[in-house]
Amino acid sequence: MAHLSTKTYGAERGLSCALRQWAADSHCNLIHGYSLGFKFTFAAEQLDHRGWVIDFGKGGFGPIRDWLHQTFDHTVLVAEDDPARPEFLRLRDLGLAEVRIVPGTSCERVAEYVFSVTHPMIVAATKGRCWILAVECFEHGANSAIYENPQGVIGKVSADVLHALMHAT
């Protein structure tokens, strides 16, 4: 992998959402909010005709930006397995909340979810030339989690093994 670029879509962008960690043994099992931030690491072996890994405007990152706002801006994230899910859906049905059902509400699961939705968007936009290597989700300045593309992890391990074999004495 020759080229990497990053795009940070920070908490200052206003992706304010509420969530809860229903299975937590702490106050995190109560509804609380964050202005989530995300950092994307993009990879490409070949740069585009402008010399870029990815276009950070409408032609590349734009659809991701739109999706992030639709999914996380002034919404309530509810884990698929939250036992109170019917109550949250009732709030939605009453017009009291924009509820988004997601696989999980931990930073780790949100990073994985964002990757699962946005990676195909980038691959399609670049016709396979570029991919997402990792997505980092920030709750705030002190907490974040990273989900790495499994194919990227395999590639790094393979490159490390190949390098070690080539330089073995």
HUWORA-V959509 format. One record per run of one state. SS is the DSSP state (H for helix, E for strand, C for the rest). FROM is the first residue (numbers start at 1). TO is the last residue. Records with the same first field share a line. If there is no record, write none. Layout:
SS->FROM-TO  FROM-TO
//
This chain:
C->1-2  10-10  14-14  20-26  30-31  45-61  73-74  80-84  94-98  103-106  126-129  141-142  149-149  167-169
E->3-9  15-19  32-44  75-79  99-102  130-140  143-148
H->11-13  27-29  62-72  85-93  107-125  150-166
//
